[in-house]
Amino acid sequence: SMTQLPPKAIADFLVSMFFKYAEINSFYMERKWIEEKVGLCYDHTTNYSASDFPWVCSVFAVLAIGTQVAHMEDEMPKPDSETADDLTLCSEDSVGLVFYHVACKLIPDVLLVASHESVQVFLLLATYSLPVSTGGLAYTYYGLAMKMAIQNGMHRKYVGGDIDARTIETRNRLFWTAYTVEKYVSGHDFSRMKANSSQIC
């Protein structure tokens, strides 16, 4: 998966685009958290374990979403000429698809981990696929996020002592993001189905 990473300057740019244009009304993650994870991806001494699959998947999903919104930036960063040329590719659908396909290959492992970071992954994949998929794939991702959140007990107040306050807050925010967006998307699809059925009648 790491062989598909773009140059670090591009990754940093796409992450900034994600937070500027994508994470506006919904919570997916803290910026400091994802920036730390991106840094780990470019550290060749990083050792990965099974529990790392969700955040690695999140990194590629964020990069994919970043490519979708990069064209909204008026001024692209201008580092070295070679990197600047690479950055012009960020708005291309093919580049985002590369990152998205890498993330999709990690889904079986993300499902096995089944943590709150796994919920985060499916919310991100749904966000990416929502404008590009007409087959309801985004709704499937939202459903998986919601079911996994409930499986992890994220819909209940945490009463244990094994999780720090920051993680508890992240769990709460991810659950409410999954709940509100899934309800909105399912309600929108139901309204569209009613409209289509009335036209047929």
C-alpha positions in Angstrom: 0.0 0.0 0.0 2.8 2.4 0.9 4.2 2.3 -2.6 1.0 4.1 -3.8 1.6 7.1 -1.6 2.2 10.5 -3.3 5.2 12.7 -2.5 4.9 14.1 1.1 4.2 17.6 -0.1 1.2 16.4 -2.1 -0.1 14.3 0.8 0.1 17.3 3.1 -1.7 19.4 0.6 -4.5 16.9 0.1 -4.9 16.6 3.9 -5.3 20.3 4.2 -7.9 20.3 1.4 -9.8 17.6 3.2 -10.1 19.7 6.3 -10.8 22.9 4.4 -13.6 21.6 2.2 -14.7 18.1 3.4 -14.7 18.1 7.2 -16.9 21.1 7.6 -20.3 20.0 9.1 -19.3 16.5 10.1 -16.6 15.1 12.3 -14.3 12.4 11.0 -11.0 12.9 12.9 -8.8 15.4 14.5 -6.4 17.1 12.1 -3.4 16.5 14.4 -4.2 12.8 14.6 -4.2 12.3 10.8 -1.1 14.4 10.3 0.7 12.2 12.8 -0.5 9.1 10.9 0.6 10.5 7.6 4.0 11.2 9.1 4.2 7.5 10.2 3.5 6.4 6.6 6.5 8.3 5.3 8.8 7.0 8.2 10.5 4.0 6.8 11.2 2.7 10.3 7.5 2.3 11.1 6.5 -1.2 11.9 2.9 -2.1 11.2 0.6 -4.6 13.0 -3.0 -5.7 12.4 -4.4 -2.9 14.5 -2.9 -0.4 12.2 -5.0 -1.3 9.2 -7.9 1.1 10.0 -5.8 4.2 10.3 -3.7 3.3 7.2 -7.0 2.9 5.3 -8.2 6.3 6.7 -5.0 7.9 5.4 -5.7 6.7 1.8 -9.4 7.6 2.1 -8.5 11.2 3.2 -6.1 11.5 0.3 -8.8 10.3 -2.1 -11.3 12.8 -0.8 -8.6 15.5 -1.0 -8.3 14.9 -4.7 -12.1 15.5 -5.1 -12.0 18.9 -3.6 -8.5 20.1 -4.6 -9.9 21.9 -7.7 -11.7 24.2 -5.3 -8.5 25.8 -4.2 -7.7 29.0 -6.0 -4.0 28.9 -5.3 -2.1 25.7 -5.5 1.1 25.5 -3.5 4.2 26.2 -5.5 7.2 24.3 -4.1 9.7 22.8 -6.5 8.7 22.7 -10.2 8.5 18.9 -10.2 6.3 18.8 -7.2 4.2 21.6 -8.6 3.6 19.6 -11.8 2.6 16.6 -9.7 0.1 18.7 -7.7 -1.7 19.7 -10.9 -2.8 16.0 -11.1 -4.6 16.1 -7.7 -7.9 17.0 -9.3 -7.7 14.1 -11.7 -10.3 11.4 -10.9 -7.7 8.6 -11.7 -5.4 9.8 -8.9 -8.2 9.7 -6.4 -9.3 6.3 -7.6 -5.8 4.9 -7.0 -6.0 6.0 -3.3 -9.6 4.7 -3.0 -8.7 1.3 -4.4 -5.8 1.0 -2.0 -8.2 1.7 0.8 -10.8 -0.8 -0.5 -8.2 -3.6 -0.5 -7.7 -3.1 3.2 -11.5 -3.3 4.0 -11.4 -7.1 5.0 -8.7 -6.3 7.6 -10.5 -3.2 8.8 -13.6 -5.3 9.4 -11.6 -7.8 11.4 -10.2 -5.0 13.7 -13.8 -3.6 14.2 -12.7 -0.6 16.2 -14.0 3.0 16.3 -11.3 3.7 13.7 -13.0 1.1 11.5 -16.2 3.2 11.8 -14.2 6.2 10.8 -12.9 4.3 7.7 -16.4 3.5 6.4 -17.6 7.1 7.0 -14.7 8.3 4.9 -15.3 5.8 2.1 -18.9 6.8 2.0 -18.0 10.4 1.7 -15.7 9.7 -1.2 -18.2 7.4 -3.0 -21.3 9.6 -2.5 -20.7 11.9 -5.5 -19.2 9.3 -7.8 -21.3 6.1 -7.2 -24.8 5.9 -8.5 -25.4 2.3 -7.2 -25.9 3.1 -3.6 -22.4 2.2 -2.5 -22.1 5.2 -0.2 -25.3 4.1 1.6 -23.8 0.6 2.1 -20.7 2.2 3.7 -22.9 4.4 5.9 -24.8 1.3 7.0 -21.6 -0.5 7.8 -20.4 2.4 9.8 -23.6 2.6 11.8 -23.7 -1.2 12.5 -20.1 -1.2 13.5 -20.6 1.7 15.8 -23.4 -0.1 17.6 -21.3 -3.2 17.7 -18.6 -1.2 19.5 -21.2 0.2 21.9 -20.6 3.7 20.7 -24.3 4.5 21.0 -24.1 4.1 24.8 -22.4 6.2 27.4 -19.0 4.7 28.1 -18.7 3.7 31.8 -15.4 1.8 31.8 -12.0 3.0 32.8 -9.8 1.6 30.0 -10.3 4.5 27.5 -9.0 8.0 27.8 -11.3 11.1 27.6 -10.0 12.0 24.1 -10.9 8.6 22.7 -14.3 8.7 24.4 -15.0 12.1 22.8 -13.9 10.8 19.4 -16.1 7.7 19.7 -19.1 9.9 20.6 -18.5 12.3 17.7 -18.0 9.5 15.2 -21.3 7.8 16.3 -23.3 11.0 15.9 -21.7 11.6 12.5 -22.7 8.1 11.4 -26.2 8.4 12.8 -27.1 11.8 11.4 -25.6 11.3 7.9 -27.0 7.8 7.6 -30.4 9.1 8.5 -30.1 11.9 6.1 -29.0 9.7 3.2 -31.6 7.0 3.9 -34.3 9.7 4.1 -33.2 11.3 0.9 -33.2 7.9 -0.9 -36.7 7.1 0.4 -38.0 10.5 -0.8 -36.4 9.8 -4.2 -38.0 6.3 -4.3 -41.4 7.8 -3.6 -41.0 10.4 -6.3 -40.0 7.7 -8.8 -42.9 5.4 -7.8 -45.4 8.3 -8.2 -44.1 9.0 -11.7 -44.5 5.3 -12.7 -48.1 5.3 -11.4 
